């Protein structure tokens, strides 16, 4: 514990030093197209064997953009991971919805990163607002989980976002920056990290951040990475949006320069998820123009 605390304090001091040394320049928006569009489908605590087979069949039969255009990652409940892995089309990948903060052992009900690696599951979602709020996962605890998952070879979708009360009080960026800072203090290499901005007030409520609201937070979050972590990380890290994304609003959201994809909840269980995947072509169209 002492070693972890020392490491965290040293990392924090290092980040603060970098903050004072780096110029507060803007992230380079011209590098946006170098970031492959990412669409994650978070099934949450839903599904039966029959429903899972039906959803996977629908996805397998769908015509979607190639892997060069979009990276698709499906995240079913733990119990369905082996089934989905067996049935899912090869150009889609799979994520778990959580993993334990350290090596497995006497932690009833938890699933370790090592177990996911053993199953051949490449991705994991960590820090989702439902776990932060319902299970009281703190910023530091989420950061510890992200760091450990990465150390075991997993790729991570790390979630950040503010509540309605925090947005209305004008503290959106303070909250999101604090969540991201905790991760940055633990993580040195960002190539296997996707940041998911999920305004809590827009998750499962039918409300959705306007394209301008989403772009504003994504831009500021990328600028925070630029100043506090580095220009290369800011330019290459994908920042995706989650919060009542559906087939009707996905194209306008995808057109925003700093929105690199989506983490989709309820709509990922429906055929419209295919339309959301197809919204990746908005980026390629903009690039060709």
Secondary structure, 3 states (H helix, E strand, C coil): CHHHHHHHHHHHHHHHHHHHHCCCCCCCHHHHHHCCEEEEEECCCCCCHHHHHHHHHHHHHCCCCCCCCEEEEEECCHHHHHHHHHHCCCCEEEEECCCCCCCCCCCCCCCCHHHHHHHCCCEEEECCHHHHHHCCCCHHHHHHHHHHHHHCCCEEEEEECCCHHHHHCCCHHHHHHHHHHHHHCCCCCCCCEEEEEECHHHCCCCCCCCHHHHHHHHHHHHHHHHHHCCHHHHHHCCEEEECCCCCCCHHHHHCCCCCCEEEECHHHHCCHHHHHHHCCHHHHHHHHC
